[in-house]
């Protein structure tokens, strides 16, 4: 159960990081 929660959190953090990265890259252009 806890393992599943951790994997969900990691996935959320990963998608959030990708969003932030995309926004930063857009700003640089």
C-alpha positions in Angstrom: 0.0 0.0 0.0 2.7 2.5 1.0 4.8 1.5 -2.0 1.8 2.3 -4.3 1.4 5.7 -2.6 5.1 6.5 -3.1 5.0 5.5 -6.8 2.0 7.8 -7.2 3.8 10.7 -5.6 6.8 10.1 -7.7 4.7 10.1 -10.8 3.0 13.4 -9.8 6.4 15.0 -9.0 7.7 13.9 -12.4 4.8 15.3 -14.3 5.1 18.5 -12.3 8.8 18.8 -13.0 8.2 18.2 -16.7 5.5 21.0 -16.7 7.9 23.4 -15.0 10.7 22.5 -17.4 8.5 23.1 -20.3 7.4 26.5 -18.9 11.0 27.5 -18.3 12.0 26.5 -21.8 9.2 28.5 -23.2 10.4 31.6 -21.3 13.9 31.3 -22.6 12.7 31.4 -26.2 
